[in-house]
Amino acid sequence: GNNEEKERQSSMTSEASALTTEDLNGSEQHDPSASRTKPTTTTTTTSMDPKTWDAETKERASLCYSWYNRLGGPKKETFRKRIASGGMDGLEPDDVDLLPWMHGGARLNVVSATRLFS
């Protein structure tokens, strides 16, 4: 009966390891940003009304808009991540909120943006 006992143990451990790899694979498919709740309020105190912006805010929004065009019109979250990864001097990830997004950040309202930055 000793061999039987060993076989049963080894089949149990392989089952357990199969479970853990499945768990790992399952969690990888979830977008990590999806599990975090999306902030509804912006951390910046900048008003979303361009009429109340100071010169610096206007400049940041304009810079943000030119990068948006340079990058080929990324989605809001993609754009935010690109800014966070660095290389865009003078831009903060929150600056993307200054732009007139529509469809939940899928693209910019070009008419509003053109009016703002031309």
N, C-alpha and C positions, 0 to 999 in steps of 0.2 A: 503493500500500500504506500510505500514511501515515494515511488516515482509518480504515482497518481497525484499525491499532494503537491509535488513540485510543479507538475503540469498545470494544475489548477491555479497556483500562485502566479506562474508566468503569464497565463492567459488573463488574469486579473490586472496585472501591471500593464500589459500591452493595451488593455481596454482603457485603463486610466490615462495612459499617455496619449491615446487616440483622442480622448476627450479634451485634454489640454490643448493639443494642436488645433483641434476644431474651434475651441474657444478663442484662441489667438487669431486664427484666420477670420473668424466671425467679427471680432472687434476691429480688425484692420479695415474691413469694408466700410465701416461707419466713418463718416467724415468727422474728425475730432472737433471741428468748429461747430458741427451741427448739434453736438451734445451740450455745448455751452449755450446758455440762453442769449439770444441776440439783444444787445443793449438797445433800449428804446429811446433813451435820452443820451445825448452826446456829452462827453466829458468837457468839451470846450464851452466857454461862456459866450462864444461868438453867436450872434443872432443870425438866423437863416434869412433875414431880410437884408438884401444887398444895400438898401438905402441907408441902413444904419452902420455899415462897415466903415472902418477907418482905412487909411491908405494901405497899411501893412496887410490887412485882411484881403483887400481888393487885389493886392499884388500876389498874395499866396494863392488866392482862388484862380487868378489868371495864369499863374505858373502851373497850377494843378491842371487847368484846362489844356494848356499847351502840351503837358506830359500825357494827358488823356489821349490827345490826338496823335502824339508821337508813338504811343504804344498801340495804336490801332483801335482805340475805343474799348478797353477792357471792362468787364463787369465791375461793379463797385467793390465787392469783396476781394477780387483778384487785384484790382488797382491798389487797395489798401495794403494787401500783403506785399506787393511790389515796392511800395513806398517804405514799408516797415523793414524790408530787407536791405535798404540803403541805396546809395548811389544817386539819389535825387535831392541835391542840395537845396535846403530851404523848405522842404516839404515834410510835413508830419502826417502820419496815417489818418488823423482826424480831419485833415484838410479836404479829404474826398467828400466830406459831408457838406462842404461849401458849394459843391456843384449841384445843379438842378437835375437830380436823378428822377427817373420814372420807371414804372413797372417793377417796383421793389428793388431798384438798383441794377436792373438788367442793362439799361442804357441811359444816356443823357437826353434831356429835353433840349434838342439842338437849337430850337427857336429861342428858348430862354437863355441858353448859354451864349448864343451869338449876340443877343441883345446885351447881355452882361459884359462880354469881353471884346466888343468891337468898338 
